[in-house]
């Protein structure tokens, strides 16, 4: 399964460039949409940040299994010996890595364009981002496997994923908001617990149901 | 059997209307507007019941591969979305005169609207897959994910904001509602539950006939 993981990573480089460019464009769009007013930008920053994360995540995650189809590796995946849930865990790890890289880049870009000094809040922010990203990737990987086998997948994937991720978005945006204001992690402990619970539930459901997604 | 269920449901709904709109007293501060509670609260109960049935039927389908379980999940999800919509509609009609607005991002409004879009997505997924067996499998997986997501949605939205009046039923301590209002509400609960059972059995039957016609 480590082999599978490496394969995913090697491939993800091609998506990485496109996603980096996409993130940059998003920043431009945000800036154009909201105007140059720094005050207003600061107020919407946590939301914008996560909007950027989830939009690039949608693009990246959605491709997870489409690539397998395009490269005719689907049957290979199905025939692979061992437990199907190993494929899920491998894909999840690959997606997680990809998303974290993109998010780091986006974060640096945000800091640069909006003139933010993030260094002192970075550890707390990293915790929130890590917990939120696991939740996004866990459901995203499962749904990507489903929608890759369906027509209109580009449409269906976000339509299925966004409502399910609503609690994760609420939690991450609120927690990010508090962290950016310099509050300690303890003040957002309830959000972190919710995110941790979401991570556990999503991964458990993903591992248990992935077999059924990959049957045919 | 089916027509019996339909008949009993009809009687129950009529009794519920009479109880709610004629027998139960006028509420002191909100006036007659409050009577919409007799439709609003049972609607949301049916929605949650329906989604719970989706969960159970989805698990049953994945374990047993019985098409009846899949049809039950499908029918229940449709009825659940319908009643979630009804909950939002009656809530809006209730909210306008009492809160002064059709819509607000209050905790429970938000929760119910997230459930609404989540299960709309579920129905969308079903509609987009031609292959019956694959559609059933994917829908079952989504039905399970969505159901486990409900508590997360609930808590996240609750912490996010709340304005809604606290639940008036099922809370610890002596109830604040007079017996007659509770009775009227219970009659409506029973009637709506029967209505749910009626809708689901009818819908599941139609789904079965469709499948047979195709085969």
Interface residues (C-beta under 8 A of the other chain):
Chain A: X139 X142 X143 X146 X149 X150 X151 X152 X156 X159 X160 X162 X163 X164 X166 X167 X168 X170 X171 X174 X190 X191 X194 X197 X198 X201 X202 X205 X209 X212 X213 X215 X216
Chain B: X62 X114 X117 X118 X120 X121 X124 X125 X128 X129 X133 X134 X137 X138 X140 X141 X142 X144 X145 X146 X148 X149 X152 X153 X155 X156 X157 X159 X160
